[in-house]
Amino acid sequence: MEQREGWIGFHSDLEGAFREELYSDIAVKPGCGPPIRAHKFMLATRSEILCKAAPEESISLPEFDHEELETFLEFLYRGDLAREQFEKHFCSLLIAADKYEIPHLQKFSEQQLLRMLNPSNALSILEISDIVLNETLRNAALKLIVLQYKEIVLTASFEEFAKQKPQLVVQITKAALTYASMKRII
């Protein structure tokens, strides 16, 4: 435990350098809002894709707004996020984890989303799993949707979802049929 606390302290120092912009050497520009100062070495060590951009004086990450970018960078420095922060920005974080090939953020996001999966967010999690091609999230969301279909499918929000994402409705239908046939076998 003592070693783990020391490790957290080490990350805390990195986060402090980020927050105080100590020796920061790159400006990270969001799609909207002011740039955020960071450290090239941190970007380079977290992602090979970001590493290629690190020699520059600035880098643009237009898929983020300012607050999302700040949360993303905080994760790169800390390796963790408060639950509320993650829940607020999970979509942009998971897409960035996939786009910039950041395995730790991909795994962290998957674990957090599995913990927070419930009938009110199952469709959103299914949607994001489709975007980033995460089978674990996809299967968990489909299972919950099938098992709790009355709470999810028989709602006005599902009707809107079905209009916008018909390919996912097909997946839900196939999962429901598979579950129904398995139930008959058992």
DRENDO-1510 file (C-alpha; in Angstrom, 1 decimal, always signed):
<recs>
REC; n; res; u; v; w
REC; 1; MET; +0.0; +0.0; +0.0 .
REC; 2; GLU; +2.9; +2.3; +0.8 .
REC; 3; GLN; +4.3; +1.9; -2.6 .
REC; 4; ARG; +0.9; +2.7; -4.2 .
REC; 5; GLU; +0.6; +5.9; -2.2 .
REC; 6; GLY; +4.0; +7.0; -3.4 .
REC; 7; TRP; +3.0; +6.4; -7.0 .
REC; 8; ILE; -0.2; +8.5; -6.5 .
REC; 9; GLY; +2.1; +11.3; -5.0 .
REC; 10; PHE; +4.2; +11.0; -8.1 .
REC; 11; HIS; +1.2; +11.5; -10.4 .
REC; 12; SER; +0.1; +14.3; -8.1 .
REC; 13; ASP; +3.3; +16.2; -8.8 .
REC; 14; LEU; +2.8; +15.8; -12.5 .
REC; 15; GLU; -0.7; +17.1; -12.2 .
REC; 16; GLY; +0.6; +20.0; -10.2 .
REC; 17; ALA; +3.1; +20.8; -12.9 .
REC; 18; PHE; +0.2; +20.8; -15.4 .
REC; 19; ARG; -2.1; +22.9; -13.3 .
REC; 20; GLU; +0.7; +25.5; -12.6 .
REC; 21; GLU; +2.0; +25.3; -16.2 .
REC; 22; LEU; +5.5; +24.7; -14.8 .
REC; 23; TYR; +7.9; +24.4; -17.7 .
REC; 24; SER; +5.0; +23.7; -20.1 .
REC; 25; ASP; +6.3; +23.7; -23.7 .
REC; 26; ILE; +3.2; +23.1; -25.9 .
REC; 27; ALA; -0.1; +24.8; -26.3 .
REC; 28; VAL; -3.0; +22.4; -26.9 .
REC; 29; LYS; -5.8; +24.1; -28.8 .
REC; 30; PRO; -9.4; +22.9; -28.4 .
REC; 31; GLY; -12.1; +23.3; -31.1 .
REC; 32; CYS; -13.4; +26.3; -29.1 .
REC; 33; GLY; -12.0; +28.2; -26.2 .
REC; 34; PRO; -8.5; +29.1; -25.2 .
REC; 35; PRO; -5.5; +26.8; -25.6 .
REC; 36; ILE; -4.2; +24.9; -22.6 .
REC; 37; ARG; -0.5; +24.7; -21.8 .
REC; 38; ALA; +1.0; +21.2; -21.4 .
REC; 39; HIS; +4.2; +19.2; -21.7 .
REC; 40; LYS; +5.4; +17.6; -24.9 .
REC; 41; PHE; +6.9; +14.7; -23.0 .
REC; 42; MET; +3.5; +13.9; -21.4 .
REC; 43; LEU; +1.7; +13.9; -24.7 .
REC; 44; ALA; +4.5; +11.9; -26.4 .
REC; 45; THR; +4.6; +9.2; -23.6 .
REC; 46; ARG; +0.8; +8.7; -23.6 .
REC; 47; SER; +0.2; +8.4; -27.3 .
REC; 48; GLU; +2.3; +7.6; -30.4 .
REC; 49; ILE; -0.1; +9.7; -32.4 .
REC; 50; LEU; +0.2; +12.7; -30.1 .
REC; 51; CYS; +4.0; +12.1; -30.1 .
REC; 52; LYS; +4.2; +12.9; -33.8 .
REC; 53; ALA; +2.6; +16.3; -33.1 .
REC; 54; ALA; +4.7; +17.0; -30.0 .
REC; 55; PRO; +7.7; +18.6; -31.7 .
REC; 56; GLU; +5.5; +21.5; -32.7 .
REC; 57; GLU; +4.9; +24.6; -30.5 .
REC; 58; SER; +1.2; +23.9; -30.5 .
REC; 59; ILE; -1.2; +21.1; -31.4 .
REC; 60; SER; -4.9; +21.3; -32.3 .
REC; 61; LEU; -7.4; +18.8; -30.9 .
REC; 62; PRO; -10.6; +20.3; -32.5 .
REC; 63; GLU; -12.9; +17.5; -31.4 .
REC; 64; PHE; -12.7; +18.8; -27.8 .
REC; 65; ASP; -14.2; +22.0; -26.3 .
REC; 66; HIS; -12.1; +23.7; -23.7 .
REC; 67; GLU; -13.6; +21.8; -20.7 .
REC; 68; GLU; -13.4; +18.4; -22.4 .
REC; 69; LEU; -9.7; +19.1; -23.4 .
REC; 70; GLU; -8.9; +20.0; -19.8 .
REC; 71; THR; -10.5; +16.7; -18.6 .
REC; 72; PHE; -8.6; +14.7; -21.2 .
REC; 73; LEU; -5.3; +16.3; -20.3 .
REC; 74; GLU; -5.9; +15.8; -16.6 .
REC; 75; PHE; -6.4; +12.1; -17.3 .
REC; 76; LEU; -3.1; +12.0; -19.2 .
REC; 77; TYR; -1.3; +13.4; -16.2 .
REC; 78; ARG; -3.1; +11.6; -13.4 .
REC; 79; GLY; -4.2; +8.3; -15.0 .
REC; 80; ASP; -7.5; +8.7; -13.3 .
REC; 81; LEU; -10.6; +11.0; -13.1 .
REC; 82; ALA; -13.3; +11.8; -10.6 .
REC; 83; ARG; -16.5; +9.9; -11.3 .
REC; 84; GLU; -18.5; +13.0; -12.0 .
REC; 85; GLN; -15.9; +14.3; -14.4 .
REC; 86; PHE; -15.8; +11.1; -16.3 .
REC; 87; GLU; -19.6; +10.8; -16.5 .
REC; 88; LYS; -19.9; +14.3; -17.8 .
REC; 89; HIS; -17.3; +13.7; -20.6 .
REC; 90; PHE; -17.3; +10.0; -21.2 .
REC; 91; CYS; -18.3; +10.2; -24.9 .
REC; 92; SER; -15.5; +12.6; -25.9 .
REC; 93; LEU; -13.0; +10.7; -23.7 .
REC; 94; LEU; -13.7; +7.3; -25.2 .
REC; 95; ILE; -13.6; +8.6; -28.7 .
REC; 96; ALA; -10.3; +10.4; -28.0 .
REC; 97; ALA; -8.9; +7.2; -26.4 .
REC; 98; ASP; -9.7; +5.3; -29.6 .
REC; 99; LYS; -8.6; +8.1; -32.0 .
REC; 100; TYR; -5.2; +8.7; -30.2 .
REC; 101; GLU; -4.7; +5.0; -29.3 .
REC; 102; ILE; -4.4; +5.5; -25.5 .
REC; 103; PRO; -4.9; +2.0; -24.1 .
REC; 104; HIS; -5.1; +3.1; -20.4 .
REC; 105; LEU; -7.8; +5.6; -21.2 .
REC; 106; GLN; -9.7; +3.0; -23.3 .
REC; 107; LYS; -9.6; +0.4; -20.5 .
REC; 108; PHE; -10.4; +3.0; -17.8 .
REC; 109; SER; -13.4; +4.3; -19.9 .
REC; 110; GLU; -14.6; +0.7; -20.5 .
REC; 111; GLN; -14.5; -0.1; -16.8 .
REC; 112; GLN; -16.2; +3.1; -15.7 .
REC; 113; LEU; -19.0; +2.7; -18.4 .
REC; 114; LEU; -19.6; -0.9; -17.3 .
REC; 115; ARG; -20.0; +0.3; -13.7 .
REC; 116; MET; -22.4; +3.1; -14.6 .
REC; 117; LEU; -24.5; +1.1; -17.2 .
REC; 118; ASN; -28.2; +1.3; -16.4 .
REC; 119; PRO; -31.5; +1.6; -18.2 .
REC; 120; SER; -31.3; +5.4; -18.6 .
REC; 121; ASN; -27.9; +5.4; -20.3 .
REC; 122; ALA; -27.8; +2.0; -22.1 .
REC; 123; LEU; -28.7; +3.4; -25.5 .
REC; 124; SER; -25.9; +6.0; -25.2 .
REC; 125; ILE; -23.4; +3.4; -24.2 .
REC; 126; LEU; -24.5; +1.2; -27.1 .
REC; 127; GLU; -24.1; +4.1; -29.4 .
REC; 128; ILE; -20.6; +5.0; -28.2 .
REC; 129; SER; -19.6; +1.3; -28.3 .
REC; 130; ASP; -20.6; +1.2; -31.9 .
REC; 131; ILE; -18.4; +4.3; -32.7 .
REC; 132; VAL; -15.3; +3.0; -31.0 .
REC; 133; LEU; -16.0; -0.7; -31.9 .
REC; 134; ASN; -15.8; -1.9; -28.2 .
REC; 135; GLU; -17.4; -5.4; -28.1 .
REC; 136; THR; -17.4; -5.6; -24.3 .
REC; 137; LEU; -19.5; -2.4; -24.0 .
REC; 138; ARG; -21.7; -3.3; -26.9 .
REC; 139; ASN; -22.5; -6.8; -25.5 .
REC; 140; ALA; -23.2; -5.4; -22.0 .
REC; 141; ALA; -25.4; -2.6; -23.3 .
REC; 142; LEU; -27.3; -5.0; -25.6 .
REC; 143; LYS; -27.8; -7.5; -22.7 .
REC; 144; LEU; -29.2; -4.8; -20.4 .
REC; 145; ILE; -31.5; -3.5; -23.2 .
REC; 146; VAL; -32.9; -6.9; -23.8 .
REC; 147; LEU; -33.3; -7.8; -20.2 .
REC; 148; GLN; -34.9; -4.4; -19.3 .
REC; 149; TYR; -36.7; -3.8; -22.6 .
REC; 150; LYS; -39.9; -2.4; -21.0 .
REC; 151; GLU; -37.9; +0.4; -19.3 .
REC; 152; ILE; -35.8; +1.1; -22.4 .
REC; 153; VAL; -37.6; +0.1; -25.6 .
REC; 154; LEU; -41.1; +1.2; -24.7 .
REC; 155; THR; -40.2; +4.9; -24.3 .
REC; 156; ALA; -40.4; +8.0; -26.4 .
REC; 157; SER; -36.6; +8.4; -26.2 .
REC; 158; PHE; -36.2; +5.0; -27.8 .
REC; 159; GLU; -38.4; +6.1; -30.7 .
REC; 160; GLU; -36.1; +9.0; -31.4 .
REC; 161; PHE; -33.1; +6.8; -31.0 .
REC; 162; ALA; -34.6; +4.3; -33.5 .
REC; 163; LYS; -35.0; +7.1; -36.1 .
REC; 164; GLN; -31.4; +8.2; -35.7 .
REC; 165; LYS; -29.7; +4.9; -35.3 .
REC; 166; PRO; -31.6; +2.2; -37.2 .
REC; 167; GLN; -28.5; +0.0; -37.5 .
REC; 168; LEU; -28.4; -0.2; -33.7 .
REC; 169; VAL; -32.1; -1.1; -33.5 .
REC; 170; VAL; -31.3; -4.1; -35.8 .
REC; 171; GLN; -28.6; -5.2; -33.4 .
REC; 172; ILE; -31.0; -4.8; -30.5 .
REC; 173; THR; -33.6; -6.9; -32.3 .
REC; 174; LYS; -31.1; -9.6; -33.1 .
REC; 175; ALA; -29.9; -9.7; -29.5 .
REC; 176; ALA; -33.5; -10.0; -28.3 .
REC; 177; LEU; -34.3; -12.8; -30.7 .
REC; 178; THR; -31.1; -14.6; -29.7 .
REC; 179; TYR; -31.9; -14.2; -26.0 .
REC; 180; ALA; -35.5; -15.4; -26.6 .
REC; 181; SER; -34.3; -18.5; -28.5 .
REC; 182; MET; -31.7; -19.3; -25.8 .
REC; 183; LYS; -34.4; -19.0; -23.1 .
REC; 184; ARG; -36.5; -21.6; -24.9 .
REC; 185; ILE; -33.6; -24.0; -25.1 .
REC; 186; ILE; -32.8; -23.7; -21.4 .
</recs>
